[in-house]
């Protein structure tokens, strides 16, 4: 308790406000709660119930909120005490990973407590920077998961561990995989991996397509499903090779790589990865069009 109180006093700002509420999603708590309930209901059954980790998108809810529900539907909150949220850094270059310096993250449907003890334990590895409050507030890749976490865990006591993932090479993938693997093994922990998939079009500087005569949006899907198949097979080296070859603009490639690295460490565990839903913001028909792809996946560990 003393350590938590000390760390909390050290916070330069106690809370991280929901900086994207009112623009990327509604800032009205009751309306947001109803919206999430509707999408979770629409997601139907939970074939991966009891997921230890999920992969979900982080775009505005009008685009990706429905897809995210398919991942969150797989979570059984009963035994979850700690939620690690790994999101890619969009606004600031960092090498490796960074942790928050704040004590709470706000959402329109309830505030989420940072696990200061787990933060301290991760800091002790010497492999984590600390996010400054401005970078923390600007980043959306973690925030867009917080309302869903608040909804799924409603009425329960839990903490979160936000992790901003920057530039990493294969050595750092292995390092972070070894750091996070013991936490991934523990059934009281949940890992949320934040990633959109292909950002296609001239405005994203990416117009690569597989060969063929199918419509552009179908070939974008083909490109994404190649990555999804590799992730499902838990093939980290294959994922690296795929990205080197086609350079697909999967913005959460590094959080996904850390997940795959951690899964590889758990050699004695029965692990299963399955994608449950896929969507695009716009079905591209011509080279003038653009779109972002969204996918939802879950990981079971027995």
Helices and strands as residue ranges (DSSP letters): H 2-10, E 15-16, H 29-42, E 53-56, H 61-72, G 77-79, E 82-88, E 97-99, E 104-105, E 112-113, H 116-123, E 128-130, H 133-138, H 143-152, E 159-165, H 170-185, E 189-194, E 199-200, G 202-204, H 216-232, H 236-246, H 253-265, E 271-280, E 291-301
